[in-house]
Amino acid sequence: MSASSNQVTELLADWSRGDVKAREALIPLVYDELRRLANSYLRQERNDHTLQPTALVHEAYLRLIAQRDIEWKDKGHFFAITAQLMRRILVDHARSHLAEKRGRGVTKVPLDDAFVIAREVPGKMLVLDESLGCLARVDPRQAQIVELRVFAGLSVEEAAEFLGISLATVKRDWRMAKAWLSHEIEKSRDL
């Protein structure tokens, strides 16, 4: 079931005002898009990952409803927050997986390698996540573009539409974010 952006935005506004029925009406309207987002994230993960798209969507939903005092702006804002929650779930899962393999440390890798192999080794996902967290403190929009491009699998055009900014801005921020992250990951290798 596909919903218009206006319909979703209206339900989000009602949810922001505490209308639980609006929240309940929203989820069926965006569920297919949430599954697509979860599938995109899980394609970036290792092949033997234990989380399935449905479980990732449901865990993200539980975390969404636990959020208090969010002033939802629009459909893009909702999906940006949901994408961040899904990333956090996967990072938490990777940390838990590493903890089970006692004594195994996190290895620093170049950004290009991290994008490709994060799905195979949970520790690599943690390195990328730490670097992305640093970028978010420096330039939140650039970090959000990386999340959308790398973790959600959106194209440059889709990210621009999703964020409501120009294609040129996304391209510029994407180039700058990749360079910044590469530098940070390389710098952390030397520690």
VOGU-3710 file (C-alpha; in Angstrom, 3 decimals, decimal comma):
1> msassnqvte> 0,000/0,000/0,000  1,535/3,287/-1,040  0,652/6,512/0,679  1,031/10,077/-0,469  3,563/12,267/1,276  0,752/14,596/2,369  -1,237/11,763/3,940  1,835/10,508/5,800  2,767/14,039/6,911  -0,754/14,592/8,279
11> lladwsrgdv> -0,627/11,354/10,257  2,834/12,237/11,575  1,578/15,646/12,704  -1,303/13,961/14,507  1,111/11,449/16,075  3,297/14,350/17,255  0,245/15,708/19,059  -0,184/12,376/20,857  -2,770/10,719/18,622  -2,046/6,985/19,007
21> karealiplv> -4,630/6,123/16,339  -2,675/8,219/13,831  0,475/6,248/14,658  -1,410/3,000/14,206  -2,852/4,198/10,874  0,572/5,345/9,669  2,473/2,073/9,965  0,450/0,085/7,403  0,855/2,972/4,957  4,652/3,039/5,228
31> ydelrrlans> 5,334/-0,614/5,990  6,425/-1,559/2,471  8,861/1,363/2,381  10,194/0,376/5,811  10,755/-3,178/4,545  12,594/-1,799/1,509  14,775/0,272/3,819  15,453/-2,764/6,035  16,312/-4,854/2,973  18,741/-2,161/1,840
41> ylrqerndht> 20,445/-2,143/5,208  20,671/-5,921/5,395  22,172/-6,139/1,894  25,104/-4,242/3,409  25,498/-6,835/6,163  27,303/-10,167/6,226  25,567/-13,060/4,491  24,924/-15,044/7,692  23,294/-12,148/9,537  20,671/-13,389/11,971
51> lqptalvhea> 18,329/-10,404/11,654  15,714/-10,539/8,914  14,073/-7,460/7,330  10,803/-8,013/9,198  12,602/-8,247/12,545  14,579/-5,093/11,768  11,381/-3,204/10,864  9,648/-4,391/14,021  12,595/-3,494/16,263  12,791/-0,048/14,640
61> ylrliaqrdi> 9,047/0,389/15,170  9,373/-0,472/18,854  12,128/2,108/19,199  10,081/4,666/17,265  7,081/4,378/19,540  9,363/4,661/22,564  10,505/8,089/21,327  8,873/10,923/23,177  8,282/14,504/22,121  9,295/14,140/18,484
71> ewkdkghffa> 7,895/16,866/16,289  7,598/14,981/13,013  8,154/17,361/10,116  7,264/15,180/7,162  7,698/11,799/5,531  11,394/12,472/4,854  12,016/13,261/8,517  10,246/10,060/9,540  12,359/7,911/7,219  15,573/9,665/8,200
81> itaqlmrril> 14,896/8,917/11,879  13,894/5,355/11,029  17,085/4,864/8,988  19,158/6,041/11,949  17,313/3,682/14,274  17,897/0,750/11,929  21,583/1,596/11,743  21,779/1,725/15,546  20,051/-1,664/15,778  22,565/-3,186/13,373
91> vdharshlae> 25,504/-1,588/15,195  24,172/-2,873/18,529  23,777/-6,295/16,955  27,360/-6,161/15,636  28,672/-5,171/19,089  26,769/-8,039/20,646  28,138/-10,439/18,043  31,688/-9,273/18,780  31,155/-9,605/22,511  30,247/-13,238/21,968
101> krgrgvtkvp> 33,587/-13,803/20,261  35,632/-12,820/23,311  38,979/-11,250/22,768  38,383/-10,175/19,207  39,220/-6,500/18,654  37,979/-3,962/16,183  40,186/-3,529/13,125  40,570/-0,165/11,396  40,061/-0,244/7,627  39,960/2,254/4,751
111> lddafviare> 36,507/3,700/4,024  36,200/2,065/0,601  36,931/-1,322/2,167  34,576/-0,628/5,066  31,644/-0,045/2,709  32,269/-3,370/1,006  33,210/-5,622/3,922  31,118/-4,209/6,771  28,548/-6,857/5,922  31,084/-9,641/6,509
121> vpgkmlvlde> 32,784/-8,671/9,766  30,824/-6,972/12,553  33,935/-5,138/13,857  34,324/-3,303/10,578  30,776/-2,002/10,938  31,730/-0,582/14,335  34,716/1,299/12,894  32,544/2,816/10,202  29,875/3,665/12,764  32,370/5,413/15,069
131> slgclarvdp> 33,732/7,464/12,190  30,231/8,295/11,022  29,352/9,417/14,550  32,294/11,828/14,469  31,147/13,157/11,099  27,629/13,674/12,472  29,047/15,975/15,136  30,955/17,972/12,489  28,346/17,990/9,704  25,032/16,262/10,431
141> rqaqivelrv> 23,739/16,575/6,862  26,823/14,915/5,401  26,472/12,072/7,902  22,825/11,690/6,980  23,741/11,510/3,284  26,260/8,756/4,042  23,608/6,856/6,010  21,116/7,145/3,194  23,605/6,238/0,462  25,573/3,478/2,217
151> faglsveeaa> 23,155/1,947/4,679  19,794/2,624/3,056  21,117/2,084/-0,480  19,589/5,254/-1,911  20,949/6,812/-5,088  22,189/10,412/-5,086  18,909/11,448/-6,700  16,817/9,562/-4,132  18,824/11,056/-1,262  18,294/14,561/-2,662
161> eflgislatv> 14,556/13,978/-2,926  14,433/12,337/0,493  16,234/15,266/2,150  14,518/17,941/0,067  17,816/19,452/-1,096  19,407/19,916/-4,499  21,187/17,162/-6,372  24,317/19,328/-6,541  24,323/19,727/-2,755  24,035/15,968/-2,201
171> krdwrmakaw> 26,838/15,282/-4,696  29,097/17,868/-3,035  28,327/16,664/0,483  28,765/13,021/-0,563  32,255/13,739/-1,971  33,231/15,724/1,108  31,853/13,103/3,509  33,736/10,276/1,795  36,968/12,270/1,923  36,445/13,214/5,570
181> lsheieksrd> 35,582/9,659/6,605  38,557/8,235/4,708  40,824/10,684/6,494  39,342/9,857/9,912  39,587/6,110/9,377  43,175/6,422/8,148  44,024/8,641/11,118  42,548/6,114/13,555  44,633/3,344/11,955  47,773/5,083/13,134
191> l> 46,675/5,037/16,781
//
